[in-house]
Amino acid sequence: MAEDKISQLAGDGDSKLLLQTIIDSLSDAVSVVDENGIGIMINRAYTRITGMTEEQVLNKPATVDIAEGESVHLRVLQTGKPVKGVRMKVGPFRREVIVSCAPLIIKGELKGSVGVIHDISELRRVMEELERTRRLIRKLESRYTFDDIIGASNQIRDTVERAKQAAATPVCVLLRGECGTGKELFAHAIHHASARAEKPFIRVNCASLTDTLLESELFGYADGAFTGAKKGGRKGYFEEADSGTLFLDEIGAMNLEAQARLLRAIQEGEIIRVGESRSRSVDVRIIAATNTDLEKMTDQKYFRKDLYYRLNVFPIVMPPLKEIKSDIPLLVKHFLARYAQEYGRTVVEITPAVYRRLKEYDWPGNMRELQNVIARALINLDRDEHVIEERHLMMPFITTPETGSGQVSAPPEGTLKDLHDSWEKELLLRVLREVEGNKAEAARRLNISIRNLYNKLHHHKLI
């Protein structure tokens, strides 16, 4: 009977064979029923995913393979319209799938329904494993203390003292400063020195999440809140950080809708998962960080003024490296010891000329840029070399022996991609320096979206 139906639909025997061969080549399961909802064709992937044979499905009602849910085939046959993205469980193993069906129209008449079944059970298992690992990594990231902060300058000592004062209270802290000044390091240290030190420390980079994803990640979501949502819903970062600390990095990149929900969470100590109506109580200490001009953003209506005042209870400003150049020798020794161990190198020395050069530079990328320069210099050392000289630094202000004391650098070397990356990084640093770290203004000058700018900054490790 099923073969007769297929013959009617496909025409001659060769067409039927071609049709079967085509659908057998697909990795997704395919199921075809006639106008009465009786199974007439399946492919190999269908048997693999559902665990059901042709004998169990063909010439049987469309509901025969459903373990949980309603038949999408029957819905299509009733309405004559396609149905997409319906979640259900199929077969004896109750495999979790997403089904989409479309009506089979031949010469203007409804002759059946074609369904495509996507297996999401394995994907879900992998995603859940990735999520568990990701959450574990976020919690393990809380590893720095005030002892890890390097510097003897008055500015650093004053900043550390102010951060210790903040740690002794539960108030919101707003860390402000240019890219690479150590805002995250201070966030870790404040958490470790607080009464919440034994509780979770959850870090979220607001710029790395899309606007639609940010809310579900921060506040969680309910069962069935959107297509692909985890069954039973999922906790958000606020619930994960309950009784602990939530570090919101790049807070200036948060959209206005998420800002409103964040304000409620801070004011009321409550969050509402996406897709739910009931509130959940949370006890979370907020540490936020930004390198943008929040005052200007509030004037331009990009950042809520009421949220700004809630976050700015205890502001701490990170000094840029150009203002604490006296700390460069301490920082260099720290980075050298760290990378020498990582790269399996013996302890090396640095010439006085190198220190002099390092102190002459203004460091638009701050400590992160200095860290990268030291790592690169160590890599440039030959195995039999134990002293870092100016030629190992490979920085814009370093000259080669052939160029004398002028500022003419050696001819560029490397692939086109390397040269483009180097040029793009220098451009980003220059523009950020000109706009004093204001990313919205930098994106405008570069004629790119703010999201594209953040992606480029992440690529070049500038944030």
Secondary structure, 3 states (H helix, E strand, C coil): CHHHHHHHHHCCHHHHHHHHHHHHCCCCEEEEEECCCEEEEECHHHHHHHCCCHHHHCCCEHHHHEEECCCHHHHHHHHCCCEEEEEEEECCCCEEEEEEEEEEEECCEEEEEEEEEEECHHHHHHHHHHHHHHHHHHHHCCCCCHHHCCCCCHHHHHHHHHHHHHHCCCCCEEEECCCCCCHHHHHHHHHHCCCCCCCCEEEEEHHHCCHHHHHHHHHCECCCCCCCCCCCCECCHHHHCCCCEEEEECHHHCCHHHHHHHHHHHHHCEECCECCCCCEECCCEEEEEECCCHHHHHHCCCCCHHHHHHHCCEEEECCCHHHCHHHHHHHHHHHHHHHHHHHCCCCCEECHHHHHHHHHCCCCCHHHHHHHHHHHHHHHCCCCCCEECHHHCCCCCCCCHHHCCCCCCCCCCCCHHHHHHHHHHHHHHHHHHHCCCCHHHHHHHHCCCHHHHHHHHHHCCCC
